[in-house]
Amino acid sequence: MIRSLIVEDAPIVRKGIRLLLQEERDIEIVGEAGDGPEAVTRIAALRPDLLFLDIQMPGFDGFEVLERTSCTHLCPVIFITAHADHALRAFDANAFSYLLKPIDPARFREVLQRARLLLGDQRRIEATHASLGRLLPQSDSPGEWSVGRTGAETPVSRLVVKDGDRFLLVKTEEIDWVASVGEYASLRTGKRSFLIRMALSELEQKLDTRYFARIHRSTIVNLDRVREIRSRSHGDCDVLLHDGTVLRLSRSYRDNILAHRTTSTR
């Protein structure tokens, strides 16, 4: 069963989502919330598999809900909004998907099916990681790779990723940057990307902090790929990579990456 939480301040919209979900046999509605503070409490207590999250709510908005819960629980998020520009910002916040009000039932079923596939991959990846962790050699020597090590030990040099029906080993030095996607991390390597079943905070502990730095609550970057840092308004910056990719450096992580840029060398 997919345990789902509905966060929406409008009772009629909340009821509509509830009725649509009740038609799905594999969905369990574990709770509802009508404002930002209540949503934070419910997410922490219920730890849902899937979150339907309104953007504009009393107390604080959906983006702040994610900021306040990202350290305790992350899961795929489907944002609910009446404004297309908010939907674009939702993707900037690494939402899994979004629904525009009024909610179209066909679009709702399409998004829900994508969530099923994502959560199904999650279970298969967990099982494969457990198997590989038992079969692959472990090492305490720097430079050798391991699977399933903790952040307090030697940083990993390879990660297991799913590629269609295959599982690959990706060298961490090949990673350009990493984006958070709920309880997954998306590894960007050249023109490809791979999902790994690991929260960004957990992955950050496994990567070598001499070469990787957190630049946003949803982004980690390989410092060797950084070409330039440009100032923006309100203390934020743009991080320009050698391939032309532009990432946001939030003010809270600015000193972190600037210190890396002046002291870290390969």
C-alpha positions, 0 to 999 in steps of 0.5 A: 500500500502507498501511504498518502497524506493530503495537505490542502487548505480548501476543504472542497479540493481536499475532498476531491483528492480524497474521492479520487484516491479512494478509487485506487485500491493500492492507496491508503490515505493516512491523514490530512492537513489544512495549513502549514504548521499542521502539515509539518506535524502530520508529516513528522508523525505519519511519515507518508510514502507520497505527499499531496501538498498545496502551495498556498496555505495559511501559516506558511506555504508548501515550500516552507513545509518542505524546508521544515521537514526535509531533515526528518522525512522526505518522500515524493511530492505532488504539488497542488496549485492554481497558478502555473508559475507556482508549478514551475517553482515546484519543479525548482524545489524538486517536486516529483510532479504537480497538479493544477486546480481545478484538478483534471481526473485524467491528469491525476491518474497519470501523475499517480501512475508515475508515482507508483512506478517511482515507488516501485523502483524504490523497493527494487533498488533497496533490495538490490543494494542489500544484495550487493552490500553482502556480495561486494568487497568492503574496504577500509583503505582510501581509494577502494570502493564499498557499498552501504558504508556510513558517512563516518567511514571512508567515503565511497568511490562508487555508487549503485544506480538503476539504468532501465533493467540493469544496475550500474556502478558509477564512479563518484568522480564522474558525478557533475552534480546531484539533485534531491528528488524526495527520498531519491537523489538524481546523479547527473553525469555528463548528459545522463542522470541516474536515480539512487534510493538515498536522501541527499543528506545521507548521500552527502555523508558518503561523498568525499567532502574535499571534492563535493559541497552542498550549495543548496538544500536540494543540490550538491556539486562536484567542485571540479566542475565549477567554473565560476560563481556569480552574485545574484540579489538577496545574497544568493549566487549562480554556480556556473559549471564547465558544461554550461549548467547553472545551479543556485547557490543559496545564501546559507551555503555560500561561505561553505563553497567559497571556503572549498574553492580556496582550500580544496585541490585534487 
